[in-house]
Amino acid sequence: MVSLKLPNAVGAILLPETTLFPHGALPLHIFEPRYRQMLNEALEGDCFFCVGTFLREETPDPADCVAPVGTIGLIRASHELPDGRSELLLHGVCRVHFRQWHHDRPYPFADIAPFLSVDMPERLEATEMTRLRAAVASVIANLPDEVGRAITTTLQKIPDAFTATDAMAQQFVADPMQRRALLEEPEVAKRLDALIGYLQKVA
């Protein structure tokens, strides 16, 4: 994903209690006319759009009702149904700030900027990754063996806490407020610590 050139402005689907993490995948059912147009224009262009989270009931100006941090995603697969609805899979690419919302399109459209993360100190990474793997292991102990093996294999292939934390948050964190807090936390070390605490509670 690092080689992708991200747009400076992009459409956004706004949803309640929904957070997409970088390195995660989100299946979407597109049925509203405004989002059908957004999807068609994305497919004709660079295949990007963002996921934003409502903080309260929708208002005409997304700046009044949408969390300031979202995730830009890349369309991995899209299937249009005979009635114009679409099923698609969006792959999270990176966190973004919604800088300014525009009102000249029928769907939400915003200027965006990358949300910069503070990396974990290299000297701590190996120890913290060991903690994360242990916390994940305690959770997958309650899952079917084939599911647990797949998650373990995936985690073993991820070398850094930055990627692993987002991937495991997408997989395991169900609480919408906790998901949004993890998305908006700039420090990778704090994200990982909060994720481990969550996994230990639900194990």
MIFI-179666 format. One record per residue: residue number from 0; x, y, z of N, C-alpha, C in turn; residue in three letters. Coordinates in pm, whole numbers, always signed. Layout:
! MIFI-179666
+-----+--------+--------+--------+--------+---------+--------+--------+--------+--------+-----+
:   k :  neast : nnorth :    nup : caeast : canorth :   caup :  ceast : cnorth :    cup :   r :
+-----+--------+--------+--------+--------+---------+--------+--------+--------+--------+-----+
: NUM :      X :      Y :      Z :      X :       Y :      Z :      X :      Y :      Z : ALA :
...
+-----+--------+--------+--------+--------+---------+--------+--------+--------+--------+-----+
END
This chain:
! MIFI-179666
+-----+--------+--------+--------+--------+---------+--------+--------+--------+--------+-----+
:   k :  neast : nnorth :    nup : caeast : canorth :   caup :  ceast : cnorth :    cup :   r :
+-----+--------+--------+--------+--------+---------+--------+--------+--------+--------+-----+
:   0 :    +81 :   -122 :     +0 :     +0 :      +0 :     +0 :    +84 :   +127 :     +0 : MET :
:   1 :   +209 :   +118 :    +38 :   +289 :    +238 :    +51 :   +312 :   +305 :    -84 : VAL :
:   2 :   +299 :   +229 :   -194 :   +326 :    +287 :   -326 :   +204 :   +356 :   -385 : SER :
:   3 :    +90 :   +344 :   -321 :    -31 :    +405 :   -373 :    -25 :   +557 :   -358 : LEU :
:   4 :    -70 :   +626 :   -460 :    -81 :    +771 :   -452 :   -223 :   +806 :   -412 : LYS :
:   5 :   -238 :   +868 :   -297 :   -370 :    +898 :   -245 :   -420 :  +1031 :   -300 : LEU :
:   6 :   -551 :  +1042 :   -322 :   -606 :   +1169 :   -369 :   -607 :  +1273 :   -258 : PRO :
:   7 :   -617 :  +1399 :   -296 :   -629 :   +1508 :   -199 :   -773 :  +1533 :   -157 : ASN :
:   8 :   -866 :  +1487 :   -239 :  -1009 :   +1501 :   -209 :  -1079 :  +1376 :   -259 : ALA :
:   9 :  -1181 :  +1333 :   -187 :  -1242 :   +1202 :   -218 :  -1382 :  +1194 :   -160 : VAL :
:  10 :  -1463 :  +1108 :   -218 :  -1595 :   +1081 :   -163 :  -1586 :  +1002 :    -34 : GLY :
:  11 :  -1693 :  +1006 :    +43 :  -1695 :    +935 :   +171 :  -1833 :   +877 :   +198 : ALA :
:  12 :  -1835 :   +753 :   +241 :  -1959 :    +695 :   +289 :  -1963 :   +714 :   +440 : ILE :
:  13 :  -2071 :   +767 :   +490 :  -2085 :    +801 :   +632 :  -2181 :   +702 :   +696 : LEU :
:  14 :  -2135 :   +639 :   +803 :  -2211 :    +530 :   +864 :  -2210 :   +543 :  +1016 : LEU :
:  15 :  -2316 :   +499 :  +1082 :  -2314 :    +499 :  +1228 :  -2238 :   +378 :  +1282 : PRO :
:  16 :  -2160 :   +400 :  +1387 :  -2094 :    +291 :  +1460 :  -2014 :   +199 :  +1368 : GLU :
:  17 :  -1949 :   +258 :  +1268 :  -1870 :    +178 :  +1174 :  -1732 :   +241 :  +1158 : THR :
:  18 :  -1629 :   +160 :  +1181 :  -1492 :    +206 :  +1167 :  -1415 :   +106 :  +1084 : THR :
:  19 :  -1346 :   +154 :   +984 :  -1255 :     +71 :   +905 :  -1112 :   +106 :   +944 : LEU :
:  20 :  -1033 :     +4 :   +977 :   -893 :     +27 :  +1009 :   -807 :     +6 :   +885 : PHE :
:  21 :   -694 :    +76 :   +876 :   -596 :     +40 :   +774 :   -560 :   -108 :   +789 : PRO :
:  22 :   -541 :   -174 :   +676 :   -507 :    -316 :   +669 :   -627 :   -405 :   +702 : HIS :
:  23 :   -743 :   -346 :   +721 :   -864 :    -424 :   +744 :   -952 :   -424 :   +620 : GLY :
:  24 :  -1056 :   -505 :   +622 :  -1148 :    -514 :   +510 :  -1290 :   -492 :   +559 : ALA :
:  25 :  -1369 :   -421 :   +479 :  -1507 :    -390 :   +517 :  -1600 :   -422 :   +400 : LEU :
:  26 :  -1689 :   -521 :   +417 :  -1790 :    -545 :   +313 :  -1899 :   -440 :   +323 : PRO :
:  27 :  -1943 :   -389 :   +209 :  -2044 :    -285 :   +206 :  -2154 :   -319 :   +107 : LEU :
:  28 :  -2275 :   -282 :   +143 :  -2391 :    -295 :    +54 :  -2434 :   -153 :    +16 : HIS :
:  29 :  -2416 :   -117 :   -108 :  -2443 :     +20 :   -154 :  -2580 :    +24 :   -218 : ILE :
:  30 :  -2671 :   +102 :   -159 :  -2807 :    +107 :   -213 :  -2860 :   +250 :   -228 : PHE :
:  31 :  -2812 :   +345 :   -146 :  -2861 :    +482 :   -159 :  -2814 :   +542 :   -292 : GLU :
:  32 :  -2902 :   +617 :   -361 :  -2863 :    +675 :   -491 :  -2736 :   +759 :   -483 : PRO :
:  33 :  -2717 :   +837 :   -375 :  -2598 :    +922 :   -366 :  -2471 :   +839 :   -359 : ARG :
:  34 :  -2479 :   +726 :   -288 :  -2360 :    +642 :   -275 :  -2339 :   +555 :   -399 : TYR :
:  35 :  -2447 :   +526 :   -471 :  -2430 :    +458 :   -600 :  -2350 :   +546 :   -694 : ARG :
:  36 :  -2383 :   +676 :   -696 :  -2308 :    +768 :   -782 :  -2163 :   +777 :   -736 : GLN :
:  37 :  -2142 :   +786 :   -606 :  -2006 :    +792 :   -553 :  -1926 :   +670 :   -596 : MET :
:  38 :  -1986 :   +551 :   -583 :  -1919 :    +428 :   -620 :  -1886 :   +426 :   -769 : LEU :
:  39 :  -1982 :   +464 :   -852 :  -1958 :    +464 :   -996 :  -1843 :   +556 :  -1033 : ASN :
:  40 :  -1840 :   +675 :   -971 :  -1732 :    +769 :  -1002 :  -1598 :   +719 :   -949 : GLU :
:  41 :  -1601 :   +652 :   -834 :  -1476 :    +594 :   -782 :  -1424 :   +485 :   -874 : ALA :
:  42 :  -1513 :   +399 :   -922 :  -1471 :    +291 :  -1011 :  -1420 :   +344 :  -1144 : LEU :
:  43 :  -1474 :   +456 :  -1188 :  -1426 :    +517 :  -1312 :  -1294 :   +592 :  -1292 : GLU :
:  44 :  -1260 :   +617 :  -1165 :  -1138 :    +691 :  -1134 :  -1033 :   +605 :  -1069 : GLY :
:  45 :   -997 :   +641 :   -944 :   -885 :    +573 :   -877 :   -927 :   +463 :   -781 : ASP :
:  46 :  -1057 :   +436 :   -771 :  -1111 :    +328 :   -686 :  -1096 :   +354 :   -536 : CYS :
:  47 :  -1081 :   +481 :   -498 :  -1073 :    +517 :   -356 :  -1203 :   +582 :   -309 : PHE :
:  48 :  -1241 :   +556 :   -186 :  -1330 :    +644 :   -112 :  -1308 :   +620 :    +36 : PHE :
:  49 :  -1359 :   +711 :   +118 :  -1337 :    +706 :   +262 :  -1457 :   +649 :   +336 : CYS :
:  50 :  -1431 :   +603 :   +456 :  -1536 :    +567 :   +551 :  -1529 :   +665 :   +666 : VAL :
:  51 :  -1640 :   +732 :   +693 :  -1650 :    +824 :   +806 :  -1756 :   +775 :   +903 : GLY :
:  52 :  -1743 :   +814 :  +1029 :  -1832 :    +768 :  +1134 :  -1917 :   +882 :  +1188 : THR :
:  53 :  -2048 :   +861 :  +1189 :  -2137 :    +960 :  +1248 :  -2115 :   +969 :  +1398 : PHE :
:  54 :  -2108 :  +1092 :  +1449 :  -2105 :   +1116 :  +1592 :  -2244 :  +1140 :  +1648 : LEU :
:  55 :  -2331 :  +1180 :  +1561 :  -2471 :   +1209 :  +1597 :  -2554 :  +1199 :  +1471 : ARG :
:  56 :  -2682 :  +1230 :  +1482 :  -2771 :   +1222 :  +1366 :  -2719 :  +1309 :  +1251 : GLU :
:  57 :  -2737 :  +1261 :  +1129 :  -2683 :   +1330 :  +1013 :  -2743 :  +1469 :   +996 : GLU :
:  58 :  -2656 :  +1565 :   +963 :  -2696 :   +1702 :   +934 :  -2649 :  +1738 :   +793 : THR :
:  59 :  -2696 :  +1848 :   +736 :  -2653 :   +1884 :   +600 :  -2503 :  +1903 :   +586 : PRO :
:  60 :  -2436 :  +1947 :   +692 :  -2292 :   +1967 :   +688 :  -2223 :  +1856 :   +766 : ASP :
:  61 :  -2149 :  +1766 :   +698 :  -2083 :   +1657 :   +770 :  -1988 :  +1704 :   +879 : PRO :
:  62 :  -1935 :  +1825 :   +867 :  -1845 :   +1876 :   +971 :  -1913 :  +1882 :  +1107 : ALA :
:  63 :  -2045 :  +1889 :  +1109 :  -2121 :   +1899 :  +1234 :  -2156 :  +1763 :  +1295 : ASP :
:  64 :  -2138 :  +1656 :  +1219 :  -2190 :   +1528 :  +1268 :  -2098 :  +1409 :  +1244 : CYS :
:  65 :  -1981 :  +1432 :  +1185 :  -1893 :   +1320 :  +1149 :  -1760 :  +1334 :  +1224 : VAL :
:  66 :  -1707 :  +1222 :  +1271 :  -1577 :   +1223 :  +1339 :  -1470 :  +1280 :  +1245 : ALA :
:  67 :  -1375 :  +1355 :  +1301 :  -1276 :   +1423 :  +1216 :  -1174 :  +1330 :  +1153 : PRO :
:  68 :  -1163 :  +1206 :  +1203 :  -1068 :   +1110 :  +1148 :  -1144 :   +991 :  +1091 : VAL :
:  69 :  -1108 :   +953 :   +970 :  -1166 :    +837 :   +905 :  -1057 :   +756 :   +839 : GLY :
:  70 :  -1098 :   +668 :   +749 :  -1002 :    +583 :   +678 :  -1033 :   +586 :   +530 : THR :
:  71 :   -930 :   +606 :   +449 :   -948 :    +594 :   +306 :   -925 :   +449 :   +268 : ILE :
:  72 :  -1011 :   +399 :   +180 :  -1003 :    +259 :   +140 :   -997 :   +243 :    -10 : GLY :
:  73 :   -949 :   +129 :    -52 :   -938 :     +93 :   -193 :  -1038 :    -17 :   -224 : LEU :
:  74 :  -1116 :     +1 :   -328 :  -1214 :    -100 :   -367 :  -1140 :   -222 :   -420 : ILE :
:  75 :  -1158 :   -334 :   -352 :  -1093 :    -458 :   -393 :  -1182 :   -542 :   -485 : ARG :
:  76 :  -1312 :   -536 :   -464 :  -1406 :    -611 :   -547 :  -1539 :   -539 :   -542 : ALA :
:  77 :  -1610 :   -538 :   -654 :  -1741 :    -473 :   -659 :  -1830 :   -549 :   -757 : SER :
:  78 :  -1950 :   -579 :   -712 :  -2046 :    -652 :   -795 :  -2177 :   -575 :   -797 : HIS :
:  79 :  -2216 :   -530 :   -915 :  -2342 :    -457 :   -928 :  -2456 :   -555 :   -950 : GLU :
:  80 :  -2563 :   -538 :   -872 :  -2681 :    -622 :   -883 :  -2773 :   -569 :   -992 : LEU :
:  81 :  -2867 :   -649 :  -1040 :  -2954 :    -606 :  -1150 :  -3034 :   -479 :  -1121 : PRO :
:  82 :  -3065 :   -453 :   -994 :  -3146 :    -335 :   -960 :  -3061 :   -211 :   -933 : ASP :
:  83 :  -2929 :   -218 :   -955 :  -2842 :    -102 :   -937 :  -2770 :    -97 :   -805 : GLY :
:  84 :  -2812 :   -180 :   -708 :  -2737 :    -188 :   -583 :  -2604 :   -259 :   -609 : ARG :
:  85 :  -2511 :   -245 :   -516 :  -2380 :    -309 :   -534 :  -2332 :   -370 :   -403 : SER :
:  86 :  -2262 :   -480 :   -415 :  -2190 :    -541 :   -304 :  -2042 :   -522 :   -331 : GLU :
:  87 :  -1969 :   -474 :   -230 :  -1827 :    -451 :   -254 :  -1745 :   -480 :   -130 : LEU :
:  88 :  -1615 :   -491 :   -151 :  -1520 :    -508 :    -42 :  -1421 :   -394 :    -48 : LEU :
:  89 :  -1411 :   -320 :    +63 :  -1321 :    -205 :    +72 :  -1204 :   -241 :   +162 : LEU :
:  90 :  -1083 :   -218 :   +113 :   -962 :    -248 :   +190 :   -907 :   -119 :   +248 : HIS :
:  91 :   -892 :   -112 :   +381 :   -842 :      +8 :   +445 :   -697 :    +36 :   +409 : GLY :
:  92 :   -666 :   +161 :   +374 :   -531 :    +199 :   +333 :   -462 :   +281 :   +440 : VAL :
:  93 :   -521 :   +394 :   +482 :   -459 :    +473 :   +587 :   -561 :   +566 :   +653 : CYS :
:  94 :   -527 :   +609 :   +774 :   -608 :    +707 :   +845 :   -598 :   +842 :   +773 : ARG :
:  95 :   -707 :   +917 :   +777 :   -706 :   +1051 :   +719 :   -783 :  +1147 :   +809 : VAL :
:  96 :   -743 :  +1275 :   +803 :   -823 :   +1383 :   +858 :   -917 :  +1431 :   +749 : HIS :
:  97 :  -1043 :  +1455 :   +784 :  -1134 :   +1525 :   +695 :  -1110 :  +1675 :   +716 : PHE :
:  98 :  -1046 :  +1739 :   +620 :  -1005 :   +1879 :   +638 :  -1118 :  +1977 :   +608 : ARG :
:  99 :  -1190 :  +1952 :   +499 :  -1299 :   +2042 :   +459 :  -1399 :  +1965 :   +376 : GLN :
: 100 :  -1526 :  +1983 :   +410 :  -1632 :   +1917 :   +335 :  -1684 :  +2010 :   +226 : TRP :
: 101 :  -1708 :  +1954 :   +109 :  -1763 :   +2030 :     -3 :  -1911 :  +1996 :    -20 : HIS :
: 102 :  -1984 :  +2086 :    -81 :  -2130 :   +2069 :    -91 :  -2178 :  +2080 :   -235 : HIS :
: 103 :  -2090 :  +2049 :   -329 :  -2125 :   +2060 :   -470 :  -2154 :  +1926 :   -536 : ASP :
: 104 :  -2164 :  +1820 :   -455 :  -2194 :   +1687 :   -506 :  -2309 :  +1627 :   -427 : ARG :
: 105 :  -2379 :  +1530 :   -483 :  -2491 :   +1471 :   -410 :  -2448 :  +1379 :   -296 : PRO :
: 106 :  -2323 :  +1343 :   -292 :  -2270 :   +1257 :   -186 :  -2161 :  +1331 :   -108 : TYR :
: 107 :  -2131 :  +1288 :    +14 :  -2027 :   +1356 :    +93 :  -1892 :  +1351 :    +19 : PRO :
: 108 :  -1824 :  +1465 :    +18 :  -1697 :   +1477 :    -54 :  -1610 :  +1573 :    +25 : PHE :
: 109 :  -1485 :  +1533 :    +51 :  -1402 :   +1613 :   +141 :  -1257 :  +1619 :    +95 : ALA :
: 110 :  -1193 :  +1732 :   +128 :  -1047 :   +1739 :   +122 :   -993 :  +1657 :   +238 : ASP :
: 111 :   -889 :  +1580 :   +212 :   -832 :   +1495 :   +317 :   -682 :  +1515 :   +328 : ILE :
: 112 :   -628 :  +1478 :   +443 :   -484 :   +1478 :   +466 :   -452 :  +1355 :   +549 : ALA :
: 113 :   -336 :  +1292 :   +526 :   -300 :   +1175 :   +606 :   -294 :  +1209 :   +755 : PRO :
: 114 :   -343 :  +1117 :   +835 :   -334 :   +1125 :   +981 :   -202 :  +1060 :  +1020 : PHE :
: 115 :   -109 :  +1138 :  +1072 :    +25 :   +1087 :  +1099 :    +30 :  +1015 :  +1234 : LEU :
: 116 :    +91 :   +898 :  +1233 :   +105 :    +818 :  +1354 :   +245 :   +835 :  +1413 : SER :
: 117 :   +253 :   +818 :  +1544 :   +381 :    +821 :  +1615 :   +426 :   +677 :  +1634 : VAL :
: 118 :   +534 :   +638 :  +1567 :   +580 :    +499 :  +1573 :   +625 :   +460 :  +1713 : ASP :
: 119 :   +616 :   +330 :  +1738 :   +666 :    +275 :  +1863 :   +819 :   +272 :  +1862 : MET :
: 120 :   +885 :   +304 :  +1975 :  +1031 :    +292 :  +1980 :  +1075 :   +151 :  +1941 : PRO :
: 121 :  +1175 :   +142 :  +1856 :  +1218 :     +12 :  +1803 :  +1260 :    -84 :  +1914 : GLU :
: 122 :  +1314 :    -32 :  +2022 :  +1363 :    -119 :  +2129 :  +1247 :   -191 :  +2201 : ARG :
: 123 :  +1125 :   -138 :  +2187 :  +1010 :    -197 :  +2255 :   +929 :   -290 :  +2167 : LEU :
: 124 :   +954 :   -285 :  +2037 :   +862 :    -351 :  +1944 :   +855 :   -502 :  +1963 : GLU :
: 125 :   +969 :   -568 :  +1977 :   +968 :    -714 :  +1989 :   +890 :   -758 :  +2114 : ALA :
: 126 :   +913 :   -689 :  +2226 :   +844 :    -724 :  +2350 :   +694 :   -700 :  +2338 : THR :
: 127 :   +656 :   -588 :  +2278 :   +515 :    -555 :  +2266 :   +443 :   -648 :  +2168 : GLU :
: 128 :   +512 :   -689 :  +2063 :   +452 :    -785 :  +1970 :   +430 :   -920 :  +2038 : MET :
: 129 :   +519 :   -957 :  +2127 :   +501 :   -1081 :  +2203 :   +377 :  -1071 :  +2291 : THR :
: 130 :   +359 :   -956 :  +2355 :   +239 :    -933 :  +2437 :   +112 :   -942 :  +2353 : ARG :
: 131 :   +116 :   -881 :  +2234 :     -1 :    -882 :  +2148 :    -34 :  -1025 :  +2103 : LEU :
: 132 :    +67 :  -1100 :  +2063 :    +42 :   -1238 :  +2019 :    -18 :  -1322 :  +2132 : ARG :
: 133 :    +29 :  -1299 :  +2255 :    -26 :   -1373 :  +2369 :   -171 :  -1336 :  +2393 : ALA :
: 134 :   -204 :  -1209 :  +2382 :   -342 :   -1165 :  +2402 :   -434 :  -1221 :  +2293 : ALA :
: 135 :   -387 :  -1221 :  +2170 :   -466 :   -1278 :  +2060 :   -484 :  -1427 :  +2081 : VAL :
: 136 :   -380 :  -1496 :  +2125 :   -388 :   -1641 :  +2148 :   -495 :  -1674 :  +2251 : ALA :
: 137 :   -510 :  -1590 :  +2353 :   -611 :   -1616 :  +2456 :   -752 :  -1601 :  +2402 : SER :
: 138 :   -768 :  -1515 :  +2302 :   -900 :   -1495 :  +2242 :   -933 :  -1607 :  +2143 : VAL :
: 139 :   -838 :  -1643 :  +2058 :   -867 :   -1743 :  +1956 :   -878 :  -1884 :  +2014 : ILE :
: 140 :   -841 :  -1899 :  +2141 :   -859 :   -2030 :  +2205 :  -1005 :  -2070 :  +2206 : ALA :
: 141 :  -1095 :  -1973 :  +2200 :  -1238 :   -2001 :  +2203 :  -1299 :  -2012 :  +2062 : ASN :
: 142 :  -1217 :  -1998 :  +1959 :  -1266 :   -2003 :  +1821 :  -1240 :  -2140 :  +1760 : LEU :
: 143 :  -1311 :  -2173 :  +1650 :  -1280 :   -2298 :  +1581 :  -1132 :  -2305 :  +1541 : PRO :
: 144 :  -1077 :  -2425 :  +1542 :   -934 :   -2443 :  +1519 :   -887 :  -2380 :  +1390 : ASP :
: 145 :   -965 :  -2397 :  +1281 :   -919 :   -2346 :  +1152 :   -916 :  -2194 :  +1149 : GLU :
: 146 :  -1010 :  -2131 :  +1222 :  -1011 :   -1985 :  +1231 :   -890 :  -1938 :  +1311 : VAL :
: 147 :   -867 :  -2003 :  +1423 :   -753 :   -1967 :  +1507 :   -621 :  -1981 :  +1434 : GLY :
: 148 :   -606 :  -2089 :  +1358 :   -482 :   -2110 :  +1284 :   -462 :  -2001 :  +1179 : ARG :
: 149 :   -570 :  -1963 :  +1112 :   -559 :   -1860 :  +1009 :   -517 :  -1726 :  +1069 : ALA :
: 150 :   -576 :  -1691 :  +1183 :   -540 :   -1564 :  +1247 :   -397 :  -1569 :  +1298 : ILE :
: 151 :   -358 :  -1680 :  +1358 :   -220 :   -1694 :  +1408 :   -120 :  -1681 :  +1295 : THR :
: 152 :   -148 :  -1745 :  +1183 :    -58 :   -1739 :  +1068 :    -46 :  -1597 :  +1016 : THR :
: 153 :   -161 :  -1528 :  +1008 :   -160 :   -1389 :   +961 :    -75 :  -1302 :  +1053 : THR :
: 154 :    -95 :  -1316 :  +1183 :    -23 :   -1233 :  +1280 :   +127 :  -1262 :  +1277 : LEU :
: 155 :   +164 :  -1387 :  +1258 :   +306 :   -1422 :  +1252 :   +377 :  -1360 :  +1133 : GLN :
: 156 :   +301 :  -1332 :  +1027 :   +360 :   -1275 :   +906 :   +373 :  -1123 :   +914 : LYS :
: 157 :   +312 :  -1061 :  +1015 :   +317 :    -915 :  +1028 :   +434 :   -879 :  +1119 : ILE :
: 158 :   +533 :   -806 :  +1068 :   +655 :    -782 :  +1146 :   +649 :   -663 :  +1240 : PRO :
: 159 :   +552 :   -574 :  +1223 :   +556 :    -448 :  +1298 :   +426 :   -426 :  +1374 : ASP :
: 160 :   +438 :   -355 :  +1487 :   +324 :    -328 :  +1573 :   +222 :   -235 :  +1506 : ALA :
: 161 :   +269 :   -143 :  +1423 :   +181 :     -49 :  +1353 :    +76 :   -124 :  +1274 : PHE :
: 162 :   +120 :   -220 :  +1192 :    +28 :    -296 :  +1108 :    -52 :   -398 :  +1189 : THR :
: 163 :    +16 :   -467 :  +1280 :    -49 :    -573 :  +1355 :   -162 :   -521 :  +1441 : ALA :
: 164 :   -142 :   -405 :  +1503 :   -246 :    -349 :  +1590 :   -372 :   -318 :  +1512 : THR :
: 165 :   -357 :   -256 :  +1396 :   -475 :    -225 :  +1315 :   -543 :   -351 :  +1265 : ASP :
: 166 :   -465 :   -448 :  +1219 :   -524 :    -571 :  +1165 :   -601 :   -647 :  +1273 : ALA :
: 167 :   -547 :   -653 :  +1393 :   -616 :    -725 :  +1501 :   -733 :   -645 :  +1556 : MET :
: 168 :   -723 :   -513 :  +1555 :   -837 :    -431 :  +1597 :   -955 :   -451 :  +1502 : ALA :
: 169 :   -926 :   -456 :  +1373 :  -1033 :    -478 :  +1275 :  -1099 :   -614 :  +1299 : GLN :
: 170 :  -1020 :   -711 :  +1336 :  -1070 :    -847 :  +1353 :  -1148 :   -867 :  +1482 : GLN :
: 171 :  -1102 :   -807 :  +1592 :  -1153 :    -847 :  +1723 :  -1233 :   -741 :  +1799 : PHE :
: 172 :  -1210 :   -613 :  +1775 :  -1275 :    -511 :  +1858 :  -1416 :   -485 :  +1805 : VAL :
: 173 :  -1514 :   -514 :  +1889 :  -1654 :    -499 :  +1848 :  -1715 :   -367 :  +1895 : ALA :
: 174 :  -1669 :   -315 :  +2006 :  -1729 :    -195 :  +2064 :  -1702 :    -73 :  +1975 : ASP :
: 175 :  -1806 :     -5 :  +1926 :  -1786 :    +107 :  +1833 :  -1703 :   +220 :  +1891 : PRO :
: 176 :  -1723 :   +253 :  +2018 :  -1647 :    +363 :  +2078 :  -1500 :   +325 :  +2093 : MET :
: 177 :  -1474 :   +200 :  +2128 :  -1336 :    +155 :  +2140 :  -1267 :   +155 :  +2005 : GLN :
: 178 :  -1339 :   +116 :  +1901 :  -1283 :    +116 :  +1766 :  -1246 :   +259 :  +1724 : ARG :
: 179 :  -1336 :   +352 :  +1749 :  -1308 :    +490 :  +1710 :  -1191 :   +548 :  +1790 : ARG :
: 180 :  -1184 :   +513 :  +1919 :  -1072 :    +561 :  +2001 :   -939 :   +508 :  +1949 : ALA :
: 181 :   -937 :   +381 :  +1908 :   -814 :    +323 :  +1853 :   -777 :   +389 :  +1719 : LEU :
: 182 :   -877 :   +419 :  +1639 :   -849 :    +484 :  +1510 :   -791 :   +623 :  +1531 : LEU :
: 183 :   -840 :   +695 :  +1630 :   -801 :    +835 :  +1649 :   -678 :   +853 :  +1737 : GLU :
: 184 :   -628 :   +745 :  +1797 :   -508 :    +755 :  +1881 :   -383 :   +766 :  +1793 : GLU :
: 185 :   -305 :   +873 :  +1805 :   -189 :    +888 :  +1717 :    -70 :   +799 :  +1753 : PRO :
: 186 :    -56 :   +758 :  +1879 :    +62 :    +683 :  +1921 :    +39 :   +532 :  +1909 : GLU :
: 187 :   +124 :   +466 :  +1831 :   +110 :    +323 :  +1810 :   +122 :   +247 :  +1942 : VAL :
: 188 :   +210 :   +287 :  +2030 :   +227 :    +219 :  +2159 :    +98 :   +222 :  +2240 : ALA :
: 189 :    +30 :   +336 :  +2240 :    -96 :    +347 :  +2315 :   -207 :   +266 :  +2250 : LYS :
: 190 :   -208 :   +262 :  +2117 :   -306 :    +179 :  +2047 :   -288 :    +33 :  +2087 : ARG :
: 191 :   -164 :    -12 :  +2082 :   -137 :    -153 :  +2112 :   -172 :   -186 :  +2256 : LEU :
: 192 :   -138 :    -99 :  +2348 :   -168 :    -123 :  +2489 :   -319 :   -128 :  +2512 : ASP :
: 193 :   -392 :    -38 :  +2450 :   -538 :     -37 :  +2464 :   -600 :   -162 :  +2402 : ALA :
: 194 :   -546 :   -205 :  +2288 :   -596 :    -325 :  +2223 :   -572 :   -448 :  +2310 : LEU :
: 195 :   -453 :   -459 :  +2366 :   -423 :    -573 :  +2453 :   -517 :   -574 :  +2574 : ILE :
: 196 :   -540 :   -457 :  +2633 :   -633 :    -450 :  +2746 :   -772 :   -496 :  +2707 : GLY :
: 197 :   -817 :   -458 :  +2589 :   -950 :    -500 :  +2541 :   -954 :   -651 :  +2521 : TYR :
: 198 :   -852 :   -707 :  +2457 :   -850 :    -851 :  +2431 :   -847 :   -931 :  +2561 : LEU :
: 199 :   -776 :   -882 :  +2660 :   -769 :    -952 :  +2787 :   -904 :   -952 :  +2858 : GLN :
: 200 :   -983 :   -848 :  +2837 :  -1116 :    -842 :  +2899 :  -1215 :   -936 :  +2832 : LYS :
: 201 :  -1203 :   -953 :  +2700 :  -1302 :   -1034 :  +2629 :  -1261 :  -1181 :  +2617 : VAL :
: 202 :  -1138 :  -1212 :  +2654 :  -1090 :   -1351 :  +2640 :  -1167 :  -1446 :  +2732 : ALA :
+-----+--------+--------+--------+--------+---------+--------+--------+--------+--------+-----+
END
